[in-house]
Amino acid sequence: LHYGTIMGSRACVKMAAAAWASGFLHGLLNTANTFSIPLCQGNVVDQFFCEIPQILKLSCSDSYLREVGLIVVGACVFFGCFIFIVLSYVQIFTAVLRIPSEQGRHKAFSMCIPHLTVVSLFASTIIFAYLKPPSISSPVLDLVVAVLYSVVPP
């Protein structure tokens, strides 16, 4: 798994630029949306950092369309990243399976599995946090899920 020999510098620059651009646009959308929400229930968020769903709970206007818009854009960004990760892992696994020695394949897989575990934990907790039904929402559960996807993976 030598990225320097497999990937050219142009491909790395393109991937980094795509990640930065999509992250910047998603952040810009969230920031613009957040600053345009009228708050009438105070400004205390029951989390250790400011989360979009928590801010929407403080809104005095109907936030249904805002939530749908954020979910659609977030889902597009998420699934774009998810598809890219899956395709990358397919290429990595096919390259690893072509390694002739059993020890070499085992070593390569042992390097990939922790990363795959972290990505799975991050993705599953994000999906749960943003798409869980409001009926099972509680401040403690929201806090635990936020810790799981923002503190544990890094």
MDTraj code that builds the backbone (N, CA, C; nanometers):
import mdtraj as md
import numpy as np

residues = "LEU HIS TYR GLY THR ILE MET GLY SER ARG ALA CYS VAL LYS MET ALA ALA ALA ALA TRP ALA SER GLY PHE LEU HIS GLY LEU LEU ASN THR ALA ASN THR PHE SER ILE PRO LEU CYS GLN GLY ASN VAL VAL ASP GLN PHE PHE CYS GLU ILE PRO GLN ILE LEU LYS LEU SER CYS SER ASP SER TYR LEU ARG GLU VAL GLY LEU ILE VAL VAL GLY ALA CYS VAL PHE PHE GLY CYS PHE ILE PHE ILE VAL LEU SER TYR VAL GLN ILE PHE THR ALA VAL LEU ARG ILE PRO SER GLU GLN GLY ARG HIS LYS ALA PHE SER MET CYS ILE PRO HIS LEU THR VAL VAL SER LEU PHE ALA SER THR ILE ILE PHE ALA TYR LEU LYS PRO PRO SER ILE SER SER PRO VAL LEU ASP LEU VAL VAL ALA VAL LEU TYR SER VAL VAL PRO PRO".split()
xyz = np.array([
    [0.0834, -0.1184, 0.0000],
    [0.0000, 0.0000, 0.0000],
    [0.0877, 0.1246, 0.0000],
    [0.1520, 0.1476, -0.1099],
    [0.2388, 0.2628, -0.1258],
    [0.1665, 0.3660, -0.2107],
    [0.1063, 0.4633, -0.1448],
    [0.0275, 0.5618, -0.2171],
    [0.1119, 0.6440, -0.3134],
    [0.2354, 0.6694, -0.2754],
    [0.3224, 0.7491, -0.3610],
    [0.3509, 0.6845, -0.4957],
    [0.3592, 0.5539, -0.4983],
    [0.3866, 0.4860, -0.6246],
    [0.2601, 0.4540, -0.7018],
    [0.1496, 0.4351, -0.6322],
    [0.0237, 0.4004, -0.6985],
    [-0.0484, 0.5246, -0.7498],
    [-0.0532, 0.6277, -0.6680],
    [-0.1289, 0.7484, -0.7016],
    [-0.0329, 0.8581, -0.7474],
    [-0.0697, 0.9273, -0.8496],
    [0.0081, 1.0416, -0.8923],
    [-0.0238, 1.1627, -0.8069],
    [0.0628, 1.2614, -0.8109],
    [0.0399, 1.3803, -0.7293],
    [-0.0834, 1.4587, -0.7767],
    [-0.1143, 1.4523, -0.9053],
    [-0.2335, 1.5225, -0.9561],
    [-0.3611, 1.4610, -0.8982],
    [-0.3657, 1.3284, -0.8886],
    [-0.4832, 1.2622, -0.8316],
    [-0.4995, 1.2997, -0.6847],
    [-0.3889, 1.3052, -0.6108],
    [-0.3946, 1.3441, -0.4697],
    [-0.4441, 1.4877, -0.4548],
    [-0.3963, 1.5771, -0.5393],
    [-0.4391, 1.7168, -0.5341],
    [-0.5876, 1.7281, -0.5669],
    [-0.6332, 1.6535, -0.6669],
    [-0.7751, 1.6568, -0.7036],
    [-0.8630, 1.6039, -0.5905],
    [-0.8211, 1.4947, -0.5288],
    [-0.8997, 1.4401, -0.4182],
    [-0.9025, 1.5361, -0.2996],
    [-0.7892, 1.5954, -0.2667],
    [-0.7851, 1.6908, -0.1559],
    [-0.8706, 1.8126, -0.1870],
    [-0.8634, 1.8623, -0.3098],
    [-0.9438, 1.9786, -0.3483],
    [-1.0930, 1.9466, -0.3420],
    [-1.1311, 1.8277, -0.3850],
    [-1.2721, 1.7882, -0.3783],
    [-1.3190, 1.7787, -0.2336],
    [-1.2366, 1.7236, -0.1474],
    [-1.2728, 1.7125, -0.0056],
    [-1.2842, 1.8508, 0.0574],
    [-1.1891, 1.9367, 0.0306],
    [-1.1936, 2.0718, 0.0875],
    [-1.3125, 2.1505, 0.0340],
    [-1.3372, 2.1421, -0.0953],
    [-1.4472, 2.2175, -0.1553],
    [-1.5817, 2.1697, -0.1023],
    [-1.6020, 2.0384, -0.0953],
    [-1.7305, 1.9889, -0.0455],
    [-1.7470, 2.0212, 0.1028],
    [-1.6410, 2.0110, 0.1807],
    [-1.6474, 2.0476, 0.3222],
    [-1.6752, 2.1951, 0.3413],
    [-1.6108, 2.2792, 0.2599],
    [-1.6338, 2.4232, 0.2690],
    [-1.7776, 2.4589, 0.2321],
    [-1.8285, 2.4018, 0.1231],
    [-1.9657, 2.4323, 0.0814],
    [-2.0683, 2.3817, 0.1822],
    [-2.0454, 2.2642, 0.2361],
    [-2.1364, 2.2106, 0.3373],
    [-2.1331, 2.2968, 0.4636],
    [-2.0146, 2.3364, 0.5068],
    [-2.0020, 2.4244, 0.6223],
    [-2.0645, 2.5611, 0.5990],
    [-2.0472, 2.6137, 0.4777],
    [-2.1071, 2.7430, 0.4438],
    [-2.2590, 2.7349, 0.4486],
    [-2.3153, 2.6274, 0.3962],
    [-2.4604, 2.6089, 0.4007],
    [-2.5093, 2.6005, 0.5444],
    [-2.4414, 2.5224, 0.6272],
    [-2.4815, 2.5107, 0.7676],
    [-2.4698, 2.6438, 0.8406],
    [-2.3639, 2.7188, 0.8154],
    [-2.3455, 2.8477, 0.8815],
    [-2.4530, 2.9468, 0.8393],
    [-2.4797, 2.9566, 0.7094],
    [-2.5831, 3.0484, 0.6615],
    [-2.7194, 3.0096, 0.7169],
    [-2.7466, 2.8821, 0.7205],
    [-2.8737, 2.8346, 0.7740],
    [-2.8855, 2.8653, 0.9230],
    [-2.7786, 2.8458, 0.9967],
    [-2.7805, 2.8696, 1.1404],
    [-2.8029, 3.0164, 1.1732],
    [-2.7351, 3.1058, 1.1022],
    [-2.7483, 3.2476, 1.1322],
    [-2.8802, 3.3069, 1.0848],
    [-2.9547, 3.2346, 1.0030],
    [-3.0831, 3.2877, 0.9570],
    [-3.2008, 3.2336, 1.0374],
    [-3.1751, 3.1524, 1.1382],
    [-3.2824, 3.0953, 1.2200],
    [-3.3175, 3.1921, 1.3326],
    [-3.4454, 3.2282, 1.3436],
    [-3.4858, 3.3091, 1.4599],
    [-3.4982, 3.2202, 1.5842],
    [-3.4270, 3.2577, 1.6908],
    [-3.4303, 3.1810, 1.8150],
    [-3.5230, 3.2490, 1.9142],
    [-3.6163, 3.1733, 1.9695],
    [-3.7061, 3.2326, 2.0678],
    [-3.7089, 3.1545, 2.1985],
    [-3.6330, 3.0469, 2.2063],
    [-3.6290, 2.9664, 2.3285],
    [-3.4946, 2.9820, 2.3991],
    [-3.4300, 3.0949, 2.3841],
    [-3.2997, 3.1159, 2.4446],
    [-3.1892, 3.0656, 2.3538],
    [-3.0687, 3.0645, 2.4078],
    [-2.9553, 3.0192, 2.3282],
    [-2.8713, 2.9148, 2.3999],
    [-2.9317, 2.8393, 2.4906],
    [-2.8611, 2.7353, 2.5634],
    [-2.8826, 2.6028, 2.4922],
    [-2.7722, 2.5412, 2.4522],
    [-2.7758, 2.4131, 2.3822],
    [-2.7327, 2.3051, 2.4802],
    [-2.8111, 2.1977, 2.4889],
    [-2.7814, 2.0894, 2.5824],
    [-2.6804, 1.9918, 2.5245],
    [-2.5696, 2.0429, 2.4783],
    [-2.4613, 1.9621, 2.4245],
    [-2.3314, 2.0282, 2.4656],
    [-2.2205, 1.9614, 2.4407],
    [-2.0924, 2.0238, 2.4711],
    [-2.0370, 2.0987, 2.3517],
    [-2.1022, 2.0929, 2.2369],
    [-2.0710, 2.1788, 2.1241],
    [-2.1999, 2.2036, 2.0466],
    [-2.1970, 2.3031, 1.9628],
    [-2.3166, 2.3480, 1.8918],
    [-2.3464, 2.2561, 1.7738],
    [-2.4550, 2.1845, 1.7801],
    [-2.4969, 2.0931, 1.6749],
    [-2.6182, 2.1505, 1.6039],
    [-2.6267, 2.1296, 1.4752],
    [-2.7376, 2.1825, 1.3960],
    [-2.8726, 2.1332, 1.4474],
    [-2.8920, 2.0032, 1.4731],
    [-3.0238, 1.9608, 1.5242],
    [-3.0600, 2.0274, 1.6567],
    [-2.9601, 2.0502, 1.7423],
    [-2.9872, 2.1162, 1.8709],
    [-3.0267, 2.2619, 1.8504],
    [-2.9650, 2.3291, 1.7542],
    [-3.0004, 2.4683, 1.7253],
    [-3.1411, 2.4758, 1.6664],
    [-3.1749, 2.3802, 1.5814],
    [-3.3092, 2.3795, 1.5225],
    [-3.4173, 2.3600, 1.6282],
    [-3.3846, 2.2917, 1.7381],
    [-3.4806, 2.2743, 1.8470],
    [-3.5110, 2.4067, 1.9168],
    [-3.4180, 2.5024, 1.9095],
    [-3.4373, 2.6331, 1.9733],
    [-3.5140, 2.7314, 1.8854],
    [-3.5376, 2.6942, 1.7621],
    [-3.6024, 2.7845, 1.6672],
    [-3.7500, 2.8003, 1.6989],
    [-3.7998, 2.9236, 1.6799],
    [-3.9422, 2.9461, 1.7023],
    [-4.0211, 2.9394, 1.5715],
    [-3.9528, 2.9285, 1.4603],
    [-4.0227, 2.9128, 1.3330],
    [-4.0264, 2.7663, 1.2955],
    [-4.1104, 2.7325, 1.2000],
    [-4.1176, 2.5946, 1.1533],
    [-3.9881, 2.5621, 1.0796],
    [-3.9154, 2.4657, 1.1317],
    [-3.7840, 2.4350, 1.0750],
    [-3.7857, 2.3090, 0.9884],
    [-3.9044, 2.2632, 0.9493],
    [-3.9141, 2.1391, 0.8725],
    [-3.8373, 2.1490, 0.7407],
    [-3.8590, 2.2565, 0.6647],
    [-3.7904, 2.2705, 0.5354],
    [-3.6399, 2.2847, 0.5528],
    [-3.5980, 2.3536, 0.6580],
    [-3.4544, 2.3660, 0.6857],
    [-3.3944, 2.2289, 0.7161],
    [-3.4645, 2.1513, 0.7990],
    [-3.4156, 2.0186, 0.8331],
    [-3.4078, 1.9289, 0.7101],
    [-3.5097, 1.9333, 0.6266],
    [-3.5090, 1.8520, 0.5051],
    [-3.3943, 1.8937, 0.4139],
    [-3.3744, 2.0249, 0.3985],
    [-3.2639, 2.0737, 0.3156],
    [-3.1292, 2.0297, 0.3685],
    [-3.1092, 2.0407, 0.4999],
    [-2.9827, 1.9988, 0.5600],
    [-2.9621, 1.8486, 0.5451],
    [-3.0694, 1.7726, 0.5608],
    [-3.0573, 1.6279, 0.5476],
    [-3.0236, 1.5898, 0.4042],
    [-3.0883, 1.6555, 0.3073],
    [-3.0623, 1.6226, 0.1664],
    [-2.9175, 1.6559, 0.1294],
    [-2.8737, 1.7751, 0.1638],
    [-2.7357, 1.8142, 0.1302],
    [-2.6358, 1.7275, 0.2062],
    [-2.6615, 1.7049, 0.3348],
    [-2.5726, 1.6202, 0.4136],
    [-2.5681, 1.4781, 0.3602],
    [-2.6825, 1.4266, 0.3183],
    [-2.6864, 1.2905, 0.2628],
    [-2.6086, 1.2833, 0.1318],
    [-2.6191, 1.3868, 0.0485],
    [-2.5427, 1.3882, -0.0768],
    [-2.3924, 1.3874, -0.0496],
    [-2.3491, 1.4706, 0.0442],
    [-2.2071, 1.4744, 0.0798],
    [-2.1652, 1.3402, 0.1404],
    [-2.2484, 1.2879, 0.2316],
    [-2.2164, 1.1614, 0.2973],
    [-2.2069, 1.0476, 0.1959],
    [-2.3072, 1.0349, 0.1088],
    [-2.3055, 0.9235, 0.0143],
    [-2.1958, 0.9385, -0.0907],
    [-2.1626, 1.0625, -0.1263],
    [-2.0483, 1.0824, -0.2155],
    [-1.9198, 1.0320, -0.1511],
    [-1.8987, 1.0682, -0.0258],
    [-1.7806, 1.0210, 0.0474],
    [-1.7864, 0.8698, 0.0674],
    [-1.9052, 0.8196, 0.1007],
    [-1.9209, 0.6765, 0.1249],
    [-1.8886, 0.5946, -0.0001],
    [-1.9380, 0.6387, -0.1139],
    [-1.9111, 0.5685, -0.2391],
    [-1.7621, 0.5728, -0.2708],
    [-1.6998, 0.6886, -0.2494],
    [-1.5563, 0.7010, -0.2728],
    [-1.4784, 0.6063, -0.1817],
    [-1.5171, 0.5978, -0.0543],
    [-1.4482, 0.5089, 0.0401],
    [-1.4669, 0.3631, 0.0001],
    [-1.5894, 0.3262, -0.0369],
    [-1.6156, 0.1870, -0.0770],
    [-1.5336, 0.1509, -0.2006],
    [-1.5322, 0.2396, -0.3001],
    [-1.4537, 0.2110, -0.4202],
    [-1.3048, 0.2014, -0.3880],
    [-1.2574, 0.2858, -0.2981],
    [-1.1168, 0.2791, -0.2574],
    [-1.0865, 0.1470, -0.1894],
    [-1.1758, 0.1039, -0.1012],
    [-1.1531, -0.0231, -0.0322],
    [-1.1632, -0.1419, -0.1263],
    [-1.2488, -0.1354, -0.2254],
    [-1.2548, -0.2435, -0.3236],
    [-1.1207, -0.2553, -0.3953],
    [-1.0639, -0.1412, -0.4353],
    [-0.9334, -0.1437, -0.5010],
    [-0.8240, -0.1935, -0.4060],
    [-0.8307, -0.1500, -0.2811],
    [-0.7295, -0.1939, -0.1840],
    [-0.7407, -0.3439, -0.1601],
    [-0.8633, -0.3933, -0.1402],
    [-0.8805, -0.5363, -0.1142],
    [-0.8404, -0.6216, -0.2344],
    [-0.8701, -0.5762, -0.3546],
    [-0.8273, -0.6543, -0.4708],
    [-0.6751, -0.6545, -0.4820],
    [-0.6117, -0.5419, -0.4494],
    [-0.4645, -0.5384, -0.4516],
    [-0.4058, -0.6284, -0.3434],
    [-0.4685, -0.6296, -0.2257],
    [-0.4188, -0.7131, -0.1168],
    [-0.4369, -0.8608, -0.1497],
    [-0.5490, -0.8953, -0.2110],
    [-0.5722, -1.0359, -0.2454],
    [-0.4758, -1.0865, -0.3526],
    [-0.4140, -0.9951, -0.4259],
    [-0.3153, -1.0350, -0.5263],
    [-0.1757, -1.0560, -0.4660],
    [-0.1586, -1.0236, -0.3397],
    [-0.0290, -1.0455, -0.2736],
    [-0.0074, -1.1961, -0.2621],
    [0.1071, -1.2450, -0.3087],
    [0.1261, -1.3903, -0.3138],
    [0.1412, -1.4580, -0.1775],
    [0.2004, -1.3915, -0.0799],
    [0.2259, -1.4586, 0.0479],
    [0.1095, -1.4371, 0.1454],
    [0.0818, -1.5379, 0.2222],
    [-0.0239, -1.5313, 0.3241],
    [0.0108, -1.4280, 0.4307],
    [0.1379, -1.4242, 0.4690],
    [0.1828, -1.3283, 0.5704],
    [0.1670, -1.1849, 0.5209],
    [0.1975, -1.1608, 0.3941],
    [0.1828, -1.0279, 0.3368],
    [0.0367, -0.9840, 0.3323],
    [-0.0527, -1.0758, 0.2957],
    [-0.1963, -1.0438, 0.2935],
    [-0.2465, -1.0149, 0.4344],
    [-0.2027, -1.0957, 0.5309],
    [-0.2459, -1.0753, 0.6689],
    [-0.1997, -0.9389, 0.7208],
    [-0.0761, -0.9036, 0.6920],
    [-0.0219, -0.7748, 0.7366],
    [-0.0993, -0.6596, 0.6727],
    [-0.1290, -0.6704, 0.5444],
    [-0.2026, -0.5650, 0.4749],
    [-0.3449, -0.5522, 0.5295],
    [-0.4132, -0.6647, 0.5519],
    [-0.5479, -0.6596, 0.6071],
    [-0.5476, -0.6057, 0.7492],
    [-0.4469, -0.6391, 0.8268],
    [-0.4418, -0.5889, 0.9647],
    [-0.4219, -0.4379, 0.9676],
    [-0.3663, -0.3808, 0.8620],
    [-0.3530, -0.2352, 0.8533],
    [-0.4846, -0.1706, 0.8122],
    [-0.5661, -0.2408, 0.7346],
    [-0.6912, -0.1847, 0.6834],
    [-0.8069, -0.1946, 0.7817],
    [-0.8121, -0.2998, 0.8595],
    [-0.9269, -0.3262, 0.9462],
    [-0.9504, -0.2152, 1.0496],
    [-0.8477, -0.1619, 1.1185],
    [-0.8760, -0.0534, 1.2139],
    [-0.9379, 0.0694, 1.1466],
    [-0.8882, 0.1042, 1.0294],
    [-0.9444, 0.2187, 0.9585],
    [-1.0894, 0.1924, 0.9190],
    [-1.1165, 0.0750, 0.8714],
    [-1.2520, 0.0382, 0.8329],
    [-1.3458, 0.0387, 0.9541],
    [-1.2960, -0.0028, 1.0697],
    [-1.3749, -0.0008, 1.1927],
    [-1.4093, 0.1414, 1.2333],
    [-1.3122, 0.2315, 1.2269],
    [-1.3357, 0.3707, 1.2639],
    [-1.4342, 0.4362, 1.1670],
    [-1.4180, 0.4112, 1.0383],
    [-1.5100, 0.4679, 0.9385],
    [-1.6512, 0.4144, 0.9617],
    [-1.6639, 0.2865, 0.9927],
    [-1.7957, 0.2277, 1.0186],
    [-1.8597, 0.2872, 1.1433],
    [-1.7813, 0.3038, 1.2498],
    [-1.8337, 0.3648, 1.3727],
    [-1.8794, 0.5075, 1.3458],
    [-1.7973, 0.5836, 1.2758],
    [-1.8316, 0.7220, 1.2445],
    [-1.9591, 0.7298, 1.1607],
    [-1.9661, 0.6514, 1.0545],
    [-2.0812, 0.6566, 0.9647],
    [-2.2092, 0.6103, 1.0341],
    [-2.2021, 0.5024, 1.1101],
    [-2.3237, 0.4516, 1.1745],
    [-2.3755, 0.5463, 1.2816],
    [-2.2865, 0.6084, 1.3594],
    [-2.3344, 0.7021, 1.4615],
    [-2.3863, 0.8307, 1.3995],
    [-2.3267, 0.8766, 1.2902],
    [-2.3783, 0.9948, 1.2208],
    [-2.5181, 0.9674, 1.1664],
    [-2.5350, 0.8522, 1.1034],
    [-2.6664, 0.8165, 1.0487],
    [-2.7690, 0.8103, 1.1614],
    [-2.7326, 0.7484, 1.2723],
    [-2.8253, 0.7389, 1.3849],
    [-2.8564, 0.8766, 1.4414],
    [-2.7551, 0.9620, 1.4559],
    [-2.7751, 1.0941, 1.5165],
    [-2.8694, 1.1804, 1.4347],
    [-2.8545, 1.1778, 1.3041],
    [-2.9316, 1.2697, 1.2211],
    [-3.0611, 1.2106, 1.1679],
    [-3.0754, 1.0793, 1.1660],
    [-3.1953, 1.0198, 1.1077],
    [-3.2801, 0.9416, 1.2075],
    [-3.2469, 0.9502, 1.3357],
    [-3.3291, 0.8789, 1.4340],
    [-3.4624, 0.9509, 1.4508],
    [-3.5680, 0.8770, 1.4820],
    [-3.6980, 0.9404, 1.5014],
    [-3.6974, 1.0296, 1.6252],
    [-3.7675, 1.1409, 1.6212],
    [-3.7710, 1.2310, 1.7377],
    [-3.8273, 1.1646, 1.8630],
    [-3.9046, 1.0589, 1.8475],
    [-3.9648, 0.9932, 1.9632],
    [-3.8610, 0.9282, 2.0553],
    [-3.7445, 0.8921, 2.0023],
    [-3.6411, 0.8318, 2.0874],
    [-3.5309, 0.9306, 2.1227],
    [-3.5527, 1.0568, 2.0968],
    [-3.4516, 1.1583, 2.1256],
    [-3.4560, 1.1966, 2.2731],
    [-3.3387, 1.2052, 2.3319],
    [-3.3248, 1.2544, 2.4687],
    [-3.1903, 1.3257, 2.4773],
    [-3.1759, 1.4220, 2.5679],
    [-3.0478, 1.4932, 2.5780],
    [-2.9298, 1.4010, 2.6076],
    [-2.9507, 1.2998, 2.6913],
    [-2.8408, 1.2085, 2.7252],
    [-2.8019, 1.1248, 2.6034],
    [-2.9004, 1.0712, 2.5323],
    [-2.8720, 0.9918, 2.4127],
    [-2.8036, 1.0768, 2.3063],
    [-2.8523, 1.2003, 2.2869],
    [-2.7897, 1.2901, 2.1895],
    [-2.6447, 1.3184, 2.2261],
    [-2.6171, 1.3356, 2.3542],
    [-2.4803, 1.3617, 2.3987],
    [-2.3904, 1.2406, 2.3764],
    [-2.4392, 1.1217, 2.4080],
    [-2.3600, 0.9998, 2.3894],
    [-2.3284, 0.9786, 2.2410],
    [-2.4285, 0.9970, 2.1560],
    [-2.4073, 0.9790, 2.0123],
    [-2.3101, 1.0843, 1.9590],
    [-2.3218, 1.2085, 2.0064],
    [-2.2298, 1.3135, 1.9629],
    [-2.0865, 1.2809, 2.0023],
    [-2.0672, 1.2267, 2.1216],
    [-1.9322, 1.1864, 2.1645],
    [-1.8814, 1.0724, 2.0768],
    [-1.9705, 0.9775, 2.0453],
    [-1.9292, 0.8636, 1.9634],
    [-1.8815, 0.9040, 1.8249],
    [-1.9446, 1.0042, 1.7632],
    [-1.9009, 1.0378, 1.6278],
    [-1.8052, 1.1547, 1.6202],
    [-1.7876, 1.2296, 1.7297],
    [-1.6958, 1.3435, 1.7204],
    [-1.5677, 1.3254, 1.8016],
    [-1.5696, 1.2429, 1.9043],
    [-1.4526, 1.2278, 1.9900],
    [-1.3838, 1.0926, 1.9687],
    [-1.4614, 0.9860, 1.9613],
    [-1.4027, 0.8517, 1.9540],
    [-1.3258, 0.8277, 1.8230],
    [-1.3824, 0.8551, 1.7053],
    [-1.3054, 0.8272, 1.5824],
    [-1.1711, 0.9008, 1.5704],
    [-1.1641, 1.0293, 1.6043],
    [-1.0316, 1.0929, 1.5948],
    [-0.9309, 1.0346, 1.6898],
])
top = md.Topology()
chain = top.add_chain()
for i, resn in enumerate(residues, 1):
    res = top.add_residue(resn, chain, resSeq=i)
    for name in ("N", "CA", "C"):
        top.add_atom(name, md.element.get_by_symbol(name[0]), res)
traj = md.Trajectory(xyz[None], top)
